[in-house]
Amino acid sequence: MKFADRLSRFKPSGTLAVNAKTLELRARGIAVTSLAVGEPDFATPMPIKAAAGKAIDGDFSRYTAVEGIAELRQAVCGYYRRVYGVEVHPENVVLTNGGKQSLFNALMALVNPGDEVLIPSPYWTSYPDLVLLTGGTPLFVPSPSERGFRVTPDELEQARTPRTRLLILNSPANPTGVVYTEQEIGALLEWAFSHDIMVLADEIYDQLVYAPARTVSTSSWWEKYPDRLVVVNGLSKAFAMTGWRVGYTVADAALVREMSKIQGHITGNICSIAQKAAVEALTGSYECVDTMRAAFMRRRDMAYAEISSWPGVLCPRPEGAFYAFPDVSALFTDSMPDDTALCTMLLERARVAVVPGTAFGDPRCIRLSYAVADDVLMDALTRIRAALFA
């Protein structure tokens, strides 16, 4: 069988590959703790599930508008008004099958073959491959662990070429947990706009930021520059709705129309039942979000204290999301020469699954998720320590 040439340009998701190996071991009866997948361990809050049940009982099971039902688009607008004081209108909103489809649709609408897309590194594992699927070229801009994985306008300028079309900006960031300040985001956006470079802001973790850091959404800049900035978000992380697949994009109305056109040919509308659940999530109480955020902050503190005590390991303190991204390169040896070998050793000896930093563009590091119960987290980290320093 002959496959399309484009498949040779990208690879499977590194995080999902580790999860598949974990599931394979578990199927063989081997107990493995996974710190690999970015998924909250909390159940979807009851009011959200109840709204879905009501939609099912009411037979809300027909096709909807591709861009989403009017009630949900209004709920997204209400979210930005409620949280950030930003005025968004329904014509600026399109609902997608998770944040991934928002990113893909936006890139498909904005990037021509040969266009370059700046991606600060470390990066979420799917960014480069989504760019490659459009025919674009990813340009990686490294940001060192010694500086907390923050990229600067000067570093972006050094990477820029006449073909640079777009910058992907992720804050709070996966895999590093970095949260850019208002001044830092402003400087990055000012640089991009001055060079006629669009910005695609991935803010899927915007509700998971830990004091004293605070969330800074680019939506306040979008209000002034709607034709230069695209904001992507969703309900997977903050509302523990990963499997519901509800993402959304806030963009200029013309771009929303083009993204809806793309989506209409690929998937059509997102699940009708999930849309009703999402309305409840966005318009109801955020007490559940506060509870989960407090738990993740506590786990962040536990994980950071433990990892920081490991000899030779450098780990910037995560400020958001639910990942730690320690630099473990000082532990590499002839028999364990890289991040993949180290992660394989941890899976075999400690029975803990973590993800090689190579999947995120930095082979010096590994990624650990602390979105698991406190006792599970500390047991896994204790086993990792024993395996690394036996």
C-alpha positions as CSV (number, residue, x, y, z in Angstrom):
1,M,0.0,0.0,0.0
2,K,1.3,3.4,-0.9
3,F,0.7,6.2,1.6
4,A,0.6,10.0,1.0
5,D,4.0,11.6,1.0
6,R,2.9,14.1,3.7
7,L,2.9,11.3,6.3
8,S,6.7,11.1,6.1
9,R,6.9,14.7,7.5
10,F,5.3,14.1,10.9
11,K,5.2,11.5,13.7
12,P,2.7,10.2,16.2
13,S,2.1,12.1,19.4
14,G,4.9,11.4,21.9
15,T,2.5,11.5,24.9
16,L,0.0,9.2,23.3
17,A,2.8,6.7,22.4
18,V,3.9,6.5,26.0
19,N,0.3,6.1,27.1
20,A,-0.1,3.2,24.7
21,K,2.9,1.5,26.1
22,T,1.5,2.0,29.6
23,L,-1.8,0.4,28.6
24,E,0.0,-2.5,27.0
25,L,1.9,-3.2,30.3
26,R,-1.3,-2.9,32.3
27,A,-3.0,-5.4,30.0
28,R,-0.3,-7.8,30.8
29,G,-1.1,-7.5,34.5
30,I,1.9,-5.2,35.3
31,A,1.0,-2.3,37.6
32,V,2.3,1.0,36.1
33,T,1.7,4.5,37.4
34,S,1.3,7.0,34.6
35,L,2.6,10.6,34.9
36,A,2.6,10.9,31.2
37,V,-0.8,12.1,30.0
38,G,-2.2,15.6,30.6
39,E,-5.6,14.8,32.0
40,P,-7.2,15.9,35.3
41,D,-8.0,13.0,37.6
42,F,-11.2,14.6,38.7
43,A,-14.6,13.6,37.4
44,T,-16.6,16.0,35.3
45,P,-18.6,18.2,37.8
46,M,-22.1,16.9,38.4
47,P,-24.0,20.0,37.1
48,I,-22.3,19.7,33.8
49,K,-23.2,16.0,33.6
50,A,-26.7,16.8,34.6
51,A,-27.0,19.3,31.7
52,A,-25.9,16.6,29.3
53,G,-28.4,14.1,30.7
54,K,-31.2,16.7,30.3
55,A,-30.1,17.2,26.7
56,I,-30.2,13.4,26.1
57,D,-33.6,13.1,27.7
58,G,-34.8,16.0,25.6
59,D,-33.6,14.3,22.4
60,F,-31.2,17.1,21.6
61,S,-29.5,14.8,19.1
62,R,-29.7,16.5,15.7
63,Y,-27.0,18.3,13.6
64,T,-26.4,21.9,14.9
65,A,-24.8,24.8,13.1
66,V,-21.2,24.0,12.3
67,E,-19.8,26.8,14.4
68,G,-21.9,25.8,17.4
69,I,-25.4,26.5,18.9
70,A,-26.1,30.2,19.5
71,E,-26.5,29.5,23.3
72,L,-23.0,28.2,23.5
73,R,-21.4,30.9,21.4
74,Q,-23.0,33.4,23.7
75,A,-21.7,31.4,26.7
76,V,-18.1,31.8,25.4
77,C,-18.7,35.5,25.0
78,G,-20.0,35.6,28.6
79,Y,-16.9,33.7,29.8
80,Y,-14.6,36.5,28.5
81,R,-16.8,39.2,29.8
82,R,-17.0,37.5,33.2
83,V,-13.3,36.5,33.6
84,Y,-11.4,39.2,31.7
85,G,-13.8,42.0,31.1
86,V,-13.4,41.6,27.3
87,E,-16.3,42.0,24.8
88,V,-16.5,39.1,22.4
89,H,-19.4,38.7,20.0
90,P,-21.0,35.4,18.7
91,E,-19.7,36.0,15.2
92,N,-16.2,35.9,16.7
93,V,-16.6,32.4,18.1
94,V,-16.4,28.9,16.6
95,L,-16.7,25.7,18.6
96,T,-14.4,22.8,17.7
97,N,-13.7,19.2,18.6
98,G,-11.2,20.1,21.3
99,G,-8.6,22.7,21.2
100,K,-6.6,20.6,18.7
101,Q,-9.1,21.2,16.0
102,S,-9.2,24.9,16.7
103,L,-5.4,25.0,16.2
104,F,-5.6,23.0,13.0
105,N,-8.4,25.0,11.5
106,A,-6.7,28.3,12.3
107,L,-3.4,27.1,10.8
108,M,-5.2,25.7,7.7
109,A,-6.9,29.1,7.2
110,L,-3.8,31.2,7.7
111,V,-0.7,29.3,6.6
112,N,0.3,28.7,3.0
113,P,2.8,26.0,1.9
114,G,6.3,27.3,2.5
115,D,5.1,29.8,5.2
116,E,7.2,29.7,8.4
117,V,5.6,29.4,11.8
118,L,7.7,30.4,14.9
119,I,7.3,27.8,17.7
120,P,9.1,28.6,21.1
121,S,10.8,25.5,22.3
122,P,10.0,23.5,24.5
123,Y,6.6,23.2,22.8
124,W,3.4,21.1,23.0
125,T,4.2,18.0,21.0
126,S,1.5,18.5,18.3
127,Y,2.4,22.1,17.2
128,P,5.1,21.2,14.7
129,D,3.0,18.4,13.1
130,L,-0.1,20.6,12.8
131,V,2.1,23.1,11.0
132,L,3.5,20.4,8.7
133,L,0.0,19.2,7.8
134,T,-0.7,22.6,6.4
135,G,2.5,22.6,4.3
136,G,4.1,25.2,6.5
137,T,7.6,25.0,8.0
138,P,8.1,25.1,11.8
139,L,10.9,27.3,13.0
140,F,11.9,26.4,16.6
141,V,13.1,29.1,19.0
142,P,14.8,27.5,22.0
143,S,14.3,29.0,25.5
144,P,16.7,27.7,28.1
145,S,15.7,26.1,31.4
146,E,18.2,28.4,33.1
147,R,15.9,31.3,32.2
148,G,12.7,29.5,33.1
149,F,11.8,28.6,29.5
150,R,10.8,32.1,28.5
151,V,11.4,33.2,24.9
152,T,12.2,36.8,24.2
153,P,11.5,39.2,21.3
154,D,15.3,39.2,20.5
155,E,15.3,35.5,20.2
156,L,12.3,35.5,17.9
157,E,13.9,38.2,15.8
158,Q,17.0,36.1,15.3
159,A,14.8,33.3,13.9
160,R,12.6,35.4,11.8
161,T,12.9,35.4,8.0
162,P,10.9,37.1,5.2
163,R,8.7,34.0,5.0
164,T,7.7,34.0,8.7
165,R,3.9,34.2,8.8
166,L,2.8,33.3,12.3
167,L,3.9,32.8,16.0
168,I,2.4,30.2,18.3
169,L,2.2,31.5,21.8
170,N,1.3,29.1,24.7
171,S,0.8,30.5,28.2
172,P,0.3,28.8,30.6
173,A,2.6,26.4,28.8
174,N,2.7,22.7,28.2
175,P,5.2,21.1,29.0
176,T,7.0,23.7,31.1
177,G,4.3,25.3,33.3
178,V,5.7,28.8,32.4
179,V,3.2,31.7,32.7
180,Y,4.2,34.9,30.8
181,T,3.6,38.2,32.6
182,E,1.5,41.0,31.1
183,Q,4.7,42.9,30.2
184,E,6.3,39.8,28.6
185,I,3.2,39.0,26.5
186,G,2.9,42.7,25.5
187,A,6.5,42.7,24.3
188,L,6.0,39.5,22.3
189,L,2.8,40.8,20.7
190,E,4.3,44.2,19.9
191,W,7.3,42.5,18.2
192,A,5.0,40.2,16.1
193,F,2.6,42.9,15.0
194,S,5.5,45.2,14.1
195,H,6.6,42.6,11.6
196,D,3.1,41.7,10.3
197,I,3.2,38.3,12.0
198,M,0.0,36.8,13.1
199,V,-0.2,35.3,16.7
200,L,-2.0,32.1,17.5
201,A,-2.4,32.1,21.3
202,D,-3.1,28.7,22.9
203,E,-4.7,29.4,26.3
204,I,-6.2,26.0,27.2
205,Y,-4.7,26.2,30.7
206,D,-5.8,29.7,31.5
207,Q,-7.8,28.7,34.6
208,L,-4.9,26.7,36.0
209,V,-2.4,29.4,37.3
210,Y,-0.9,29.4,40.8
211,A,-0.3,32.4,42.9
212,P,1.6,34.6,43.0
213,A,1.5,34.2,39.2
214,R,-1.7,35.3,37.5
215,T,-3.4,34.6,34.2
216,V,-2.9,37.1,31.5
217,S,-5.1,36.4,28.5
218,T,-4.2,37.8,25.1
219,S,-8.0,38.4,24.6
220,S,-7.5,42.0,25.9
221,W,-5.1,42.6,23.0
222,W,-7.4,40.7,20.7
223,E,-10.1,43.4,21.4
224,K,-7.8,46.0,19.8
225,Y,-6.2,43.8,17.1
226,P,-8.8,41.2,16.0
227,D,-7.2,40.8,12.6
228,R,-3.7,40.0,14.1
229,L,-4.5,37.6,16.9
230,V,-6.3,34.3,17.3
231,V,-7.2,33.0,20.8
232,V,-7.8,29.2,21.3
233,N,-9.2,27.7,24.5
234,G,-11.4,24.9,25.6
235,L,-13.0,23.1,28.5
236,S,-10.9,19.9,28.7
237,K,-8.4,21.0,31.4
238,A,-10.2,23.5,33.7
239,F,-13.5,21.7,33.8
240,A,-12.2,18.1,33.6
241,M,-13.9,17.5,30.3
242,T,-11.1,15.9,28.2
243,G,-13.3,13.3,26.6
244,W,-16.2,15.7,25.8
245,R,-14.1,17.4,23.1
246,V,-15.1,21.0,23.5
247,G,-12.7,23.6,22.2
248,Y,-13.3,27.0,20.8
249,T,-11.6,29.8,18.9
250,V,-12.1,33.6,19.3
251,A,-11.1,35.4,16.1
252,D,-12.0,38.0,13.6
253,A,-15.4,37.3,12.1
254,A,-13.9,36.8,8.6
255,L,-11.5,34.1,10.0
256,V,-14.3,32.4,11.9
257,R,-16.2,32.1,8.6
258,E,-13.2,30.5,6.9
259,M,-12.5,28.1,9.9
260,S,-16.2,27.1,9.9
261,K,-15.9,26.4,6.2
262,I,-13.0,24.1,6.8
263,Q,-14.7,22.4,9.7
264,G,-17.9,21.9,7.7
265,H,-16.0,19.6,5.3
266,I,-14.1,17.7,8.0
267,T,-16.3,17.1,11.0
268,G,-19.3,19.5,10.9
269,N,-20.6,20.5,14.3
270,I,-19.2,19.2,17.6
271,C,-21.3,16.7,19.6
272,S,-24.8,18.3,20.3
273,I,-24.9,16.8,23.9
274,A,-21.4,18.1,24.7
275,Q,-22.5,21.6,23.6
276,K,-25.4,21.7,26.1
277,A,-22.9,20.5,28.8
278,A,-20.5,23.2,27.9
279,V,-23.2,25.9,28.3
280,E,-23.6,24.8,31.9
281,A,-19.8,24.7,32.5
282,L,-19.3,28.3,31.2
283,T,-22.4,29.9,32.7
284,G,-22.6,28.0,36.0
285,S,-20.6,28.2,39.2
286,Y,-16.8,28.1,38.9
287,E,-16.4,26.6,42.4
288,C,-15.4,23.3,40.9
289,V,-12.6,25.0,39.0
290,D,-11.4,26.7,42.2
291,T,-11.4,23.3,43.9
292,M,-9.4,21.6,41.2
293,R,-6.9,24.5,40.9
294,A,-6.2,24.4,44.7
295,A,-5.5,20.6,44.4
296,F,-3.2,21.1,41.5
297,M,-1.4,23.9,43.3
298,R,-0.9,21.6,46.3
299,R,0.4,18.8,44.1
300,R,2.7,21.3,42.2
301,D,4.3,22.2,45.5
302,M,4.7,18.6,46.5
303,A,6.2,17.6,43.2
304,Y,8.5,20.6,42.9
305,A,9.9,20.1,46.5
306,E,10.7,16.5,45.7
307,I,12.2,17.0,42.2
308,S,14.2,20.0,43.4
309,S,15.9,17.7,45.9
310,W,17.3,15.4,43.2
311,P,21.0,15.9,42.8
312,G,22.0,17.4,39.4
313,V,18.4,18.0,38.3
314,L,17.3,21.5,37.3
315,C,13.6,22.2,37.4
316,P,12.1,25.6,37.0
317,R,9.1,26.0,39.3
318,P,5.9,25.6,37.3
319,E,3.5,28.5,37.5
320,G,0.5,27.0,35.7
321,A,-0.9,23.9,33.9
322,F,0.0,20.6,35.7
323,Y,3.4,19.6,34.5
324,A,7.0,19.7,35.7
325,F,9.7,19.7,33.1
326,P,13.0,18.9,34.8
327,D,16.4,19.0,33.0
328,V,17.9,15.6,33.8
329,S,20.8,15.7,31.3
330,A,23.3,15.6,34.2
331,L,22.1,12.1,34.9
332,F,22.9,10.7,31.4
333,T,25.5,8.0,31.3
334,D,27.0,5.6,28.7
335,S,24.3,3.1,29.6
336,M,21.6,5.7,29.8
337,P,22.7,8.2,27.2
338,D,19.5,10.2,26.6
339,D,16.0,11.1,27.7
340,T,14.4,8.2,25.9
341,A,16.7,5.7,27.6
342,L,16.0,7.3,31.0
343,C,12.3,7.1,30.5
344,T,12.5,3.5,29.4
345,M,14.5,2.7,32.5
346,L,11.9,4.4,34.7
347,L,9.1,2.4,33.1
348,E,11.0,-0.9,33.5
349,R,12.5,-0.4,37.0
350,A,10.2,2.1,38.7
351,R,7.0,1.2,36.8
352,V,6.3,4.9,36.3
353,A,5.6,6.3,32.8
354,V,6.9,9.8,32.0
355,V,7.5,11.4,28.6
356,P,10.9,12.1,27.0
357,G,11.6,15.8,26.5
358,T,12.4,15.0,22.8
359,A,8.7,14.9,22.2
360,F,8.6,18.6,23.3
361,G,11.7,19.7,21.5
362,D,14.2,19.5,24.4
363,P,16.0,16.2,24.8
364,R,17.6,17.3,28.1
365,C,14.3,17.0,29.9
366,I,11.5,14.8,30.8
367,R,7.8,15.7,31.4
368,L,5.9,14.6,34.5
369,S,2.2,15.4,35.0
370,Y,1.1,16.0,38.6
371,A,-2.6,15.6,37.7
372,V,-3.0,12.5,39.8
373,A,-4.0,11.9,43.5
374,D,-1.5,13.2,46.1
375,D,-0.6,9.7,47.4
376,V,-0.2,8.3,43.8
377,L,2.0,11.3,42.9
378,M,4.3,11.0,45.9
379,D,4.6,7.2,45.6
380,A,5.6,7.6,41.9
381,L,8.1,10.3,42.6
382,T,9.7,8.2,45.4
383,R,10.0,5.3,43.0
384,I,11.6,7.6,40.4
385,R,14.1,8.8,43.0
386,A,15.0,5.3,44.0
387,A,15.5,4.2,40.3
388,L,17.6,7.3,39.4
389,F,19.9,7.3,42.5
390,A,20.1,3.7,43.5
